Amino acid sequence: MAAVQAKSISCPNCGGPVELRGFAHTLSVVCPQCLSVLDASTPEGQILQKFQGKTQIKPTIPLGARGKIDSTQYEVIGYQIRRVHSGEDTYQWDEYLLFHPYKGFRYLTEYNGHWNFVHVEAALPEQTQARGKRAMRYDGKTYLAFDSMTASTVYVLGEFPWRVQTGESVACQDFVAPPSMLSSEATGGEITWSRAEYMTGPQVWQAFKLPGSPPPAYGVFANQPSPYGASVASSWSTWVWLNVGLAALIFFFMVISPGHVAFSDHYAYSQGIKTDSAFVTPTFQLDGRNSNVELKIHTDLDNNWAYFNFALINDQTGQAFDFGREVSYYHDSDGSEGSRNNSVIVPSVPSGQYYLRVEPEMDTGSPFMRYELELRRNVPNYSFFGLAALLLLIPPALTTFRKGSFEAARWRESDYAPSSSSGGGDD
Amino acid sequence: MSTVAANCPSCGAPVKFLWSSAVQTTCEFCHSILVRTDVDLKKVGEVADLPADASPIQIGTEGAYQNKSFVVVGRIIYEYEQGGWNEWHIVFNDGTSGWLADAQLEYDLSWATPPPTPLPGPDQISQGQTFQWNGKAFAVTSRTHAHYKGVQGELPFEYWDKSDLMFADLRTTTSDFGTIDYSENPPLLFLGRAVEFDDLHLKNLREFEGWT
């Protein structure tokens, strides 16, 4: 059988030729010369609507352009501008009718640089509730109610498999599950459901091999996928791995390189042996550049406390670093408080010959304490690790915040914009 | 599948049958509508010129659905205010027959089904009404008043003297499809599935100028 021929009619208004791209599917067509809407189902091409405006509007994607979407080549055969009055606002979007002789009709819509590829659905969504909003369940996804409006066709070009007219209006509702959107259109009691998938301008430009660059997208569109959707999860998992690395680093410093022991000794304290418990240690060498010194105190205190006055004194210059530490350890059947050990870090101690002056104090009547002093030179400073852990938190926290702002911008455009709560900011 | 040959009682041209159980066919030369009797073919009417149509399907188109292959043997053509559609009569390789509707390239497969519950009359059925059939809620999505425009090829019943008809289409949340045909009394029920073009694995389709 020979191929089905494309047909053409001549415009009864201006006499110009009108080529048809949609074969016998086309019921109405707009004369490209005089913009009259014609009935294409009869060879005479009866006029359905004369002139729809004075100006010729040039669609961004020209009629007759072909583009590949979802591995199917579609041809643009119709174009509509649809307008919505919402309160004092009026906004409009472009709607292209796409055709493939086997796969059928699809739509491509554009609003402020945001594009959607639309397919009419044969199944019915199920009403439900989600996140306190009216929602629709369809094909395994939950779509949240976004807005409802009355859209009128204000301008048409090309051809349509129905009798198109400007001025026609339909009641529409949108439900979103980015990057998808489920929409209903009610005409004459009949409800048509369609599903849209978000496309970017560059994707459309590539599909239709359009010259130049696409108009930039303004704002956040109802079903625009969040650019932070996946990055929030990945930034937090990066954060977890960086913390693991940090923990390994801490472990390395604690076990492998805990500083160099400059001095250590064991002592006992007993009240009443002598009234002045102060004493000095033998001298020891602190090497290298100005760096820190950590003094660790290990005691055998048991439901008791002790206070240590220390002075780290340079044997040659007499320069002294004074500091003190309390050690207290109490425990009963409910648990314990404090620790038998304590430590102190003295920063920036120059190299040289040093000794420690030690003066322990205890409560009167406390009999006896054994303790050990250990002095390390050049110990890692763990507060840097704490600071690093805090800094690592910034990128994921920022990404999470940005995603929240993006969702807030999305829902500001909704009929169901949250008034107080930070709507839809969660994953 | 047997090919039974006979001659058209009107023009004498050979008439071939793709489906041995066909009750009615049309002569592709003189467009007579022919009904099979026990002995021969009887002319019951004539098909007016078929309206221009852009369905990619034609008689002889082959396809497969859920691993059962089928061939298109006939069709009924309807028209309504928003265009026309074809009910293609398809015969599966196990000898059973069903329908493949092509309404502006939206495709539905269905089979004649005894109504699981009594069907309401044409004036009692309304948009949104639901029926629990086979464990699924079928909701009435449209009522269509249509005109019979013609027939072509082999059909499982006599179908030629129709004019104005009413159909009610039903859908579910899981792509099931149903249609109630009020051309008969009691009405007929067809149940099946909404399908995408690619689901049908069609071969021997019509070709379209400018599309290869």
Chai-1 contact restraints between the chains, C-beta under 6 A:
chainA,res_idxA,chainB,res_idxB,connection_type,confidence,min_distance_angstrom,max_distance_angstrom,comment,restraint_id
A,A3,B,E207,contact,1.0,0.0,6.0,A-B,restraint_1
A,A3,B,F208,contact,1.0,0.0,6.0,A-B,restraint_2
A,A3,B,E209,contact,1.0,0.0,6.0,A-B,restraint_3
A,V4,B,R206,contact,1.0,0.0,6.0,A-B,restraint_4
A,V4,B,F208,contact,1.0,0.0,6.0,A-B,restraint_5
A,Q5,B,E209,contact,1.0,0.0,6.0,A-B,restraint_6
A,A6,B,E209,contact,1.0,0.0,6.0,A-B,restraint_7
A,F23,B,A54,contact,1.0,0.0,6.0,A-B,restraint_8
A,A24,B,A52,contact,1.0,0.0,6.0,A-B,restraint_9
A,A24,B,D53,contact,1.0,0.0,6.0,A-B,restraint_10
A,A24,B,A54,contact,1.0,0.0,6.0,A-B,restraint_11
A,H25,B,A54,contact,1.0,0.0,6.0,A-B,restraint_12
A,H25,B,Q104,contact,1.0,0.0,6.0,A-B,restraint_13
A,L27,B,G83,contact,1.0,0.0,6.0,A-B,restraint_14
A,P101,B,P56,contact,1.0,0.0,6.0,A-B,restraint_15
A,P101,B,F208,contact,1.0,0.0,6.0,A-B,restraint_16
A,P101,B,W211,contact,1.0,0.0,6.0,A-B,restraint_17
A,Y102,B,P56,contact,1.0,0.0,6.0,A-B,restraint_18
A,Y102,B,F197,contact,1.0,0.0,6.0,A-B,restraint_19
A,K103,B,F197,contact,1.0,0.0,6.0,A-B,restraint_20
A,G104,B,L105,contact,1.0,0.0,6.0,A-B,restraint_21
A,A122,B,S175,contact,1.0,0.0,6.0,A-B,restraint_22
A,A122,B,A194,contact,1.0,0.0,6.0,A-B,restraint_23
A,A123,B,T173,contact,1.0,0.0,6.0,A-B,restraint_24
A,A123,B,S175,contact,1.0,0.0,6.0,A-B,restraint_25
A,L124,B,R171,contact,1.0,0.0,6.0,A-B,restraint_26
A,L124,B,T173,contact,1.0,0.0,6.0,A-B,restraint_27
A,E126,B,T173,contact,1.0,0.0,6.0,A-B,restraint_28
A,P161,B,Q104,contact,1.0,0.0,6.0,A-B,restraint_29
A,W162,B,Q82,contact,1.0,0.0,6.0,A-B,restraint_30
A,G189,B,Q127,contact,1.0,0.0,6.0,A-B,restraint_31
A,E190,B,S142,contact,1.0,0.0,6.0,A-B,restraint_32
